[in-house]
Amino acid sequence: EEHKTILWNDGRNQATDVQNELFNKYFNAPELDQERKEADRQAKYFDSLSRHKSEDIRAIRKVLEKVNKEPSKEESKSLNIQILDLKNQIDEVNKKIDRIQIERKKIED
C-alpha cells in the first residue's frame, strides 16, 4: 500500500490534487481562486502558443535551408546541357564502333 493519501499526492495530477484545491478554495478568497484558475488557463494557452510558434519557425528554417542549399554540379546544369552532353557521348561511341568495324573488315579481307 502506498504511503501517500489522496490529500498528500504532491500535485502530480492537478485534476486530483485535493490538497491544493482545498487550500485555494476554502482558505483563500474565492476571487483569488478564480484568478489562479485563470492564470493556469492562460499559462497553458501561452505554452501551447509558444510551442506552435517554435514548430512554425522550425518548419520555416527547414524550407530556407532547402532553398539556400547550393546545388551540386549535376543539379546546376540545365536539362538541355545534359542532353547535349549525352548526344556527344553517343557520337563518340558511334565513331569508336565505326573504327572497330573498319578494322574488322580490313582483317577479314
Chimera marker file (.cmm) of the C-alpha trace (Angstrom):
<marker_set name="trace">
<marker id="1" x="0.000" y="0.000" z="0.000" r="1" g="1" b="0" radius="0.5"/>
<marker id="2" x="1.265" y="3.498" z="-0.819" r="1" g="1" b="0" radius="0.5"/>
<marker id="3" x="2.176" y="5.867" z="1.997" r="1" g="1" b="0" radius="0.5"/>
<marker id="4" x="0.585" y="8.805" z="0.202" r="1" g="1" b="0" radius="0.5"/>
<marker id="5" x="-3.057" y="9.586" z="0.748" r="1" g="1" b="0" radius="0.5"/>
<marker id="6" x="-5.399" y="11.458" z="-1.531" r="1" g="1" b="0" radius="0.5"/>
<marker id="7" x="-4.748" y="14.688" z="0.349" r="1" g="1" b="0" radius="0.5"/>
<marker id="8" x="-0.971" y="14.391" z="0.009" r="1" g="1" b="0" radius="0.5"/>
<marker id="9" x="-0.369" y="13.460" z="-3.598" r="1" g="1" b="0" radius="0.5"/>
<marker id="10" x="2.219" y="16.213" z="-4.234" r="1" g="1" b="0" radius="0.5"/>
<marker id="11" x="0.232" y="17.651" z="-7.111" r="1" g="1" b="0" radius="0.5"/>
<marker id="12" x="1.321" y="15.058" z="-9.648" r="1" g="1" b="0" radius="0.5"/>
<marker id="13" x="-2.081" y="15.143" z="-11.257" r="1" g="1" b="0" radius="0.5"/>
<marker id="14" x="-3.719" y="18.549" z="-10.964" r="1" g="1" b="0" radius="0.5"/>
<marker id="15" x="-7.189" y="17.087" z="-11.510" r="1" g="1" b="0" radius="0.5"/>
<marker id="16" x="-6.862" y="15.065" z="-8.279" r="1" g="1" b="0" radius="0.5"/>
<marker id="17" x="-4.710" y="17.471" z="-6.283" r="1" g="1" b="0" radius="0.5"/>
<marker id="18" x="-7.192" y="17.661" z="-3.420" r="1" g="1" b="0" radius="0.5"/>
<marker id="19" x="-4.826" y="19.394" z="-1.003" r="1" g="1" b="0" radius="0.5"/>
<marker id="20" x="-4.186" y="22.240" z="-3.451" r="1" g="1" b="0" radius="0.5"/>
<marker id="21" x="-7.893" y="22.619" z="-4.258" r="1" g="1" b="0" radius="0.5"/>
<marker id="22" x="-8.925" y="22.671" z="-0.616" r="1" g="1" b="0" radius="0.5"/>
<marker id="23" x="-6.233" y="25.171" z="0.253" r="1" g="1" b="0" radius="0.5"/>
<marker id="24" x="-7.183" y="27.540" z="-2.558" r="1" g="1" b="0" radius="0.5"/>
<marker id="25" x="-10.955" y="27.255" z="-2.242" r="1" g="1" b="0" radius="0.5"/>
<marker id="26" x="-11.502" y="27.278" z="1.477" r="1" g="1" b="0" radius="0.5"/>
<marker id="27" x="-8.552" y="29.132" z="2.965" r="1" g="1" b="0" radius="0.5"/>
<marker id="28" x="-8.294" y="31.865" z="0.333" r="1" g="1" b="0" radius="0.5"/>
<marker id="29" x="-10.869" y="34.201" z="-1.054" r="1" g="1" b="0" radius="0.5"/>
<marker id="30" x="-12.935" y="32.748" z="-3.941" r="1" g="1" b="0" radius="0.5"/>
<marker id="31" x="-11.825" y="35.664" z="-6.139" r="1" g="1" b="0" radius="0.5"/>
<marker id="32" x="-8.196" y="34.616" z="-5.709" r="1" g="1" b="0" radius="0.5"/>
<marker id="33" x="-9.105" y="31.052" z="-6.617" r="1" g="1" b="0" radius="0.5"/>
<marker id="34" x="-10.752" y="32.269" z="-9.810" r="1" g="1" b="0" radius="0.5"/>
<marker id="35" x="-7.680" y="34.378" z="-10.617" r="1" g="1" b="0" radius="0.5"/>
<marker id="36" x="-5.454" y="31.349" z="-10.023" r="1" g="1" b="0" radius="0.5"/>
<marker id="37" x="-7.563" y="29.220" z="-12.357" r="1" g="1" b="0" radius="0.5"/>
<marker id="38" x="-7.491" y="31.956" z="-14.997" r="1" g="1" b="0" radius="0.5"/>
<marker id="39" x="-3.704" y="32.273" z="-14.619" r="1" g="1" b="0" radius="0.5"/>
<marker id="40" x="-3.338" y="28.495" z="-15.051" r="1" g="1" b="0" radius="0.5"/>
<marker id="41" x="-5.522" y="28.617" z="-18.152" r="1" g="1" b="0" radius="0.5"/>
<marker id="42" x="-3.522" y="31.496" z="-19.627" r="1" g="1" b="0" radius="0.5"/>
<marker id="43" x="-0.250" y="29.725" z="-18.846" r="1" g="1" b="0" radius="0.5"/>
<marker id="44" x="-1.445" y="26.647" z="-20.755" r="1" g="1" b="0" radius="0.5"/>
<marker id="45" x="-2.592" y="28.865" z="-23.639" r="1" g="1" b="0" radius="0.5"/>
<marker id="46" x="0.728" y="30.715" z="-23.875" r="1" g="1" b="0" radius="0.5"/>
<marker id="47" x="2.644" y="27.438" z="-23.578" r="1" g="1" b="0" radius="0.5"/>
<marker id="48" x="0.642" y="25.997" z="-26.467" r="1" g="1" b="0" radius="0.5"/>
<marker id="49" x="1.069" y="29.192" z="-28.479" r="1" g="1" b="0" radius="0.5"/>
<marker id="50" x="4.827" y="29.200" z="-27.988" r="1" g="1" b="0" radius="0.5"/>
<marker id="51" x="5.027" y="25.531" z="-28.994" r="1" g="1" b="0" radius="0.5"/>
<marker id="52" x="3.126" y="26.264" z="-32.206" r="1" g="1" b="0" radius="0.5"/>
<marker id="53" x="5.366" y="29.236" z="-32.950" r="1" g="1" b="0" radius="0.5"/>
<marker id="54" x="8.512" y="27.193" z="-32.408" r="1" g="1" b="0" radius="0.5"/>
<marker id="55" x="7.153" y="24.477" z="-34.718" r="1" g="1" b="0" radius="0.5"/>
<marker id="56" x="6.413" y="27.129" z="-37.365" r="1" g="1" b="0" radius="0.5"/>
<marker id="57" x="9.907" y="28.584" z="-37.005" r="1" g="1" b="0" radius="0.5"/>
<marker id="58" x="11.443" y="25.114" z="-37.314" r="1" g="1" b="0" radius="0.5"/>
<marker id="59" x="9.426" y="24.424" z="-40.490" r="1" g="1" b="0" radius="0.5"/>
<marker id="60" x="10.422" y="27.792" z="-41.999" r="1" g="1" b="0" radius="0.5"/>
<marker id="61" x="14.086" y="27.128" z="-41.222" r="1" g="1" b="0" radius="0.5"/>
<marker id="62" x="13.904" y="23.741" z="-42.956" r="1" g="1" b="0" radius="0.5"/>
<marker id="63" x="12.390" y="25.339" z="-46.058" r="1" g="1" b="0" radius="0.5"/>
<marker id="64" x="15.013" y="28.094" z="-46.077" r="1" g="1" b="0" radius="0.5"/>
<marker id="65" x="17.810" y="25.536" z="-45.713" r="1" g="1" b="0" radius="0.5"/>
<marker id="66" x="16.472" y="23.649" z="-48.729" r="1" g="1" b="0" radius="0.5"/>
<marker id="67" x="16.182" y="26.870" z="-50.743" r="1" g="1" b="0" radius="0.5"/>
<marker id="68" x="19.638" y="28.117" z="-49.781" r="1" g="1" b="0" radius="0.5"/>
<marker id="69" x="21.281" y="24.736" z="-50.308" r="1" g="1" b="0" radius="0.5"/>
<marker id="70" x="23.905" y="25.011" z="-53.037" r="1" g="1" b="0" radius="0.5"/>
<marker id="71" x="23.064" y="22.720" z="-55.927" r="1" g="1" b="0" radius="0.5"/>
<marker id="72" x="25.564" y="20.078" z="-56.968" r="1" g="1" b="0" radius="0.5"/>
<marker id="73" x="27.190" y="20.112" z="-60.418" r="1" g="1" b="0" radius="0.5"/>
<marker id="74" x="24.543" y="17.861" z="-61.911" r="1" g="1" b="0" radius="0.5"/>
<marker id="75" x="21.699" y="19.916" z="-60.470" r="1" g="1" b="0" radius="0.5"/>
<marker id="76" x="23.176" y="23.187" z="-61.685" r="1" g="1" b="0" radius="0.5"/>
<marker id="77" x="23.297" y="22.064" z="-65.331" r="1" g="1" b="0" radius="0.5"/>
<marker id="78" x="20.136" y="22.665" z="-67.219" r="1" g="1" b="0" radius="0.5"/>
<marker id="79" x="18.360" y="19.768" z="-68.826" r="1" g="1" b="0" radius="0.5"/>
<marker id="80" x="19.332" y="20.952" z="-72.307" r="1" g="1" b="0" radius="0.5"/>
<marker id="81" x="23.022" y="20.933" z="-71.461" r="1" g="1" b="0" radius="0.5"/>
<marker id="82" x="22.705" y="17.421" z="-70.058" r="1" g="1" b="0" radius="0.5"/>
<marker id="83" x="21.000" y="16.253" z="-73.269" r="1" g="1" b="0" radius="0.5"/>
<marker id="84" x="23.759" y="17.792" z="-75.397" r="1" g="1" b="0" radius="0.5"/>
<marker id="85" x="26.423" y="16.083" z="-73.294" r="1" g="1" b="0" radius="0.5"/>
<marker id="86" x="24.702" y="12.723" z="-73.734" r="1" g="1" b="0" radius="0.5"/>
<marker id="87" x="24.434" y="13.247" z="-77.506" r="1" g="1" b="0" radius="0.5"/>
<marker id="88" x="28.150" y="13.999" z="-77.687" r="1" g="1" b="0" radius="0.5"/>
<marker id="89" x="28.946" y="10.829" z="-75.769" r="1" g="1" b="0" radius="0.5"/>
<marker id="90" x="26.738" y="8.799" z="-78.108" r="1" g="1" b="0" radius="0.5"/>
<marker id="91" x="28.523" y="10.304" z="-81.133" r="1" g="1" b="0" radius="0.5"/>
<marker id="92" x="31.905" y="9.364" z="-79.674" r="1" g="1" b="0" radius="0.5"/>
<marker id="93" x="30.780" y="5.800" z="-79.028" r="1" g="1" b="0" radius="0.5"/>
<marker id="94" x="29.407" y="5.545" z="-82.593" r="1" g="1" b="0" radius="0.5"/>
<marker id="95" x="32.737" y="6.755" z="-84.001" r="1" g="1" b="0" radius="0.5"/>
<marker id="96" x="34.591" y="4.113" z="-81.982" r="1" g="1" b="0" radius="0.5"/>
<marker id="97" x="32.220" y="1.429" z="-83.264" r="1" g="1" b="0" radius="0.5"/>
<marker id="98" x="32.780" y="2.621" z="-86.872" r="1" g="1" b="0" radius="0.5"/>
<marker id="99" x="36.549" y="2.444" z="-86.410" r="1" g="1" b="0" radius="0.5"/>
<marker id="100" x="36.315" y="-1.048" z="-84.978" r="1" g="1" b="0" radius="0.5"/>
<marker id="101" x="34.114" y="-2.143" z="-87.883" r="1" g="1" b="0" radius="0.5"/>
<marker id="102" x="36.588" y="-0.741" z="-90.437" r="1" g="1" b="0" radius="0.5"/>
<marker id="103" x="39.478" y="-2.562" z="-88.755" r="1" g="1" b="0" radius="0.5"/>
<marker id="104" x="37.462" y="-5.789" z="-88.662" r="1" g="1" b="0" radius="0.5"/>
<marker id="105" x="36.774" y="-5.551" z="-92.426" r="1" g="1" b="0" radius="0.5"/>
<marker id="106" x="40.480" y="-4.945" z="-93.112" r="1" g="1" b="0" radius="0.5"/>
<marker id="107" x="41.391" y="-8.041" z="-91.133" r="1" g="1" b="0" radius="0.5"/>
<marker id="108" x="38.777" y="-10.172" z="-92.912" r="1" g="1" b="0" radius="0.5"/>
<marker id="109" x="39.930" y="-9.102" z="-96.409" r="1" g="1" b="0" radius="0.5"/>
<link id1="1" id2="2" r="1" g="1" b="0" radius="0.2"/>
<link id1="2" id2="3" r="1" g="1" b="0" radius="0.2"/>
<link id1="3" id2="4" r="1" g="1" b="0" radius="0.2"/>
<link id1="4" id2="5" r="1" g="1" b="0" radius="0.2"/>
<link id1="5" id2="6" r="1" g="1" b="0" radius="0.2"/>
<link id1="6" id2="7" r="1" g="1" b="0" radius="0.2"/>
<link id1="7" id2="8" r="1" g="1" b="0" radius="0.2"/>
<link id1="8" id2="9" r="1" g="1" b="0" radius="0.2"/>
<link id1="9" id2="10" r="1" g="1" b="0" radius="0.2"/>
<link id1="10" id2="11" r="1" g="1" b="0" radius="0.2"/>
<link id1="11" id2="12" r="1" g="1" b="0" radius="0.2"/>
<link id1="12" id2="13" r="1" g="1" b="0" radius="0.2"/>
<link id1="13" id2="14" r="1" g="1" b="0" radius="0.2"/>
<link id1="14" id2="15" r="1" g="1" b="0" radius="0.2"/>
<link id1="15" id2="16" r="1" g="1" b="0" radius="0.2"/>
<link id1="16" id2="17" r="1" g="1" b="0" radius="0.2"/>
<link id1="17" id2="18" r="1" g="1" b="0" radius="0.2"/>
<link id1="18" id2="19" r="1" g="1" b="0" radius="0.2"/>
<link id1="19" id2="20" r="1" g="1" b="0" radius="0.2"/>
<link id1="20" id2="21" r="1" g="1" b="0" radius="0.2"/>
<link id1="21" id2="22" r="1" g="1" b="0" radius="0.2"/>
<link id1="22" id2="23" r="1" g="1" b="0" radius="0.2"/>
<link id1="23" id2="24" r="1" g="1" b="0" radius="0.2"/>
<link id1="24" id2="25" r="1" g="1" b="0" radius="0.2"/>
<link id1="25" id2="26" r="1" g="1" b="0" radius="0.2"/>
<link id1="26" id2="27" r="1" g="1" b="0" radius="0.2"/>
<link id1="27" id2="28" r="1" g="1" b="0" radius="0.2"/>
<link id1="28" id2="29" r="1" g="1" b="0" radius="0.2"/>
<link id1="29" id2="30" r="1" g="1" b="0" radius="0.2"/>
<link id1="30" id2="31" r="1" g="1" b="0" radius="0.2"/>
<link id1="31" id2="32" r="1" g="1" b="0" radius="0.2"/>
<link id1="32" id2="33" r="1" g="1" b="0" radius="0.2"/>
<link id1="33" id2="34" r="1" g="1" b="0" radius="0.2"/>
<link id1="34" id2="35" r="1" g="1" b="0" radius="0.2"/>
<link id1="35" id2="36" r="1" g="1" b="0" radius="0.2"/>
<link id1="36" id2="37" r="1" g="1" b="0" radius="0.2"/>
<link id1="37" id2="38" r="1" g="1" b="0" radius="0.2"/>
<link id1="38" id2="39" r="1" g="1" b="0" radius="0.2"/>
<link id1="39" id2="40" r="1" g="1" b="0" radius="0.2"/>
<link id1="40" id2="41" r="1" g="1" b="0" radius="0.2"/>
<link id1="41" id2="42" r="1" g="1" b="0" radius="0.2"/>
<link id1="42" id2="43" r="1" g="1" b="0" radius="0.2"/>
<link id1="43" id2="44" r="1" g="1" b="0" radius="0.2"/>
<link id1="44" id2="45" r="1" g="1" b="0" radius="0.2"/>
<link id1="45" id2="46" r="1" g="1" b="0" radius="0.2"/>
<link id1="46" id2="47" r="1" g="1" b="0" radius="0.2"/>
<link id1="47" id2="48" r="1" g="1" b="0" radius="0.2"/>
<link id1="48" id2="49" r="1" g="1" b="0" radius="0.2"/>
<link id1="49" id2="50" r="1" g="1" b="0" radius="0.2"/>
<link id1="50" id2="51" r="1" g="1" b="0" radius="0.2"/>
<link id1="51" id2="52" r="1" g="1" b="0" radius="0.2"/>
<link id1="52" id2="53" r="1" g="1" b="0" radius="0.2"/>
<link id1="53" id2="54" r="1" g="1" b="0" radius="0.2"/>
<link id1="54" id2="55" r="1" g="1" b="0" radius="0.2"/>
<link id1="55" id2="56" r="1" g="1" b="0" radius="0.2"/>
<link id1="56" id2="57" r="1" g="1" b="0" radius="0.2"/>
<link id1="57" id2="58" r="1" g="1" b="0" radius="0.2"/>
<link id1="58" id2="59" r="1" g="1" b="0" radius="0.2"/>
<link id1="59" id2="60" r="1" g="1" b="0" radius="0.2"/>
<link id1="60" id2="61" r="1" g="1" b="0" radius="0.2"/>
<link id1="61" id2="62" r="1" g="1" b="0" radius="0.2"/>
<link id1="62" id2="63" r="1" g="1" b="0" radius="0.2"/>
<link id1="63" id2="64" r="1" g="1" b="0" radius="0.2"/>
<link id1="64" id2="65" r="1" g="1" b="0" radius="0.2"/>
<link id1="65" id2="66" r="1" g="1" b="0" radius="0.2"/>
<link id1="66" id2="67" r="1" g="1" b="0" radius="0.2"/>
<link id1="67" id2="68" r="1" g="1" b="0" radius="0.2"/>
<link id1="68" id2="69" r="1" g="1" b="0" radius="0.2"/>
<link id1="69" id2="70" r="1" g="1" b="0" radius="0.2"/>
<link id1="70" id2="71" r="1" g="1" b="0" radius="0.2"/>
<link id1="71" id2="72" r="1" g="1" b="0" radius="0.2"/>
<link id1="72" id2="73" r="1" g="1" b="0" radius="0.2"/>
<link id1="73" id2="74" r="1" g="1" b="0" radius="0.2"/>
<link id1="74" id2="75" r="1" g="1" b="0" radius="0.2"/>
<link id1="75" id2="76" r="1" g="1" b="0" radius="0.2"/>
<link id1="76" id2="77" r="1" g="1" b="0" radius="0.2"/>
<link id1="77" id2="78" r="1" g="1" b="0" radius="0.2"/>
<link id1="78" id2="79" r="1" g="1" b="0" radius="0.2"/>
<link id1="79" id2="80" r="1" g="1" b="0" radius="0.2"/>
<link id1="80" id2="81" r="1" g="1" b="0" radius="0.2"/>
<link id1="81" id2="82" r="1" g="1" b="0" radius="0.2"/>
<link id1="82" id2="83" r="1" g="1" b="0" radius="0.2"/>
<link id1="83" id2="84" r="1" g="1" b="0" radius="0.2"/>
<link id1="84" id2="85" r="1" g="1" b="0" radius="0.2"/>
<link id1="85" id2="86" r="1" g="1" b="0" radius="0.2"/>
<link id1="86" id2="87" r="1" g="1" b="0" radius="0.2"/>
<link id1="87" id2="88" r="1" g="1" b="0" radius="0.2"/>
<link id1="88" id2="89" r="1" g="1" b="0" radius="0.2"/>
<link id1="89" id2="90" r="1" g="1" b="0" radius="0.2"/>
<link id1="90" id2="91" r="1" g="1" b="0" radius="0.2"/>
<link id1="91" id2="92" r="1" g="1" b="0" radius="0.2"/>
<link id1="92" id2="93" r="1" g="1" b="0" radius="0.2"/>
<link id1="93" id2="94" r="1" g="1" b="0" radius="0.2"/>
<link id1="94" id2="95" r="1" g="1" b="0" radius="0.2"/>
<link id1="95" id2="96" r="1" g="1" b="0" radius="0.2"/>
<link id1="96" id2="97" r="1" g="1" b="0" radius="0.2"/>
<link id1="97" id2="98" r="1" g="1" b="0" radius="0.2"/>
<link id1="98" id2="99" r="1" g="1" b="0" radius="0.2"/>
<link id1="99" id2="100" r="1" g="1" b="0" radius="0.2"/>
<link id1="100" id2="101" r="1" g="1" b="0" radius="0.2"/>
<link id1="101" id2="102" r="1" g="1" b="0" radius="0.2"/>
<link id1="102" id2="103" r="1" g="1" b="0" radius="0.2"/>
<link id1="103" id2="104" r="1" g="1" b="0" radius="0.2"/>
<link id1="104" id2="105" r="1" g="1" b="0" radius="0.2"/>
<link id1="105" id2="106" r="1" g="1" b="0" radius="0.2"/>
<link id1="106" id2="107" r="1" g="1" b="0" radius="0.2"/>
<link id1="107" id2="108" r="1" g="1" b="0" radius="0.2"/>
<link id1="108" id2="109" r="1" g="1" b="0" radius="0.2"/>
</marker_set>
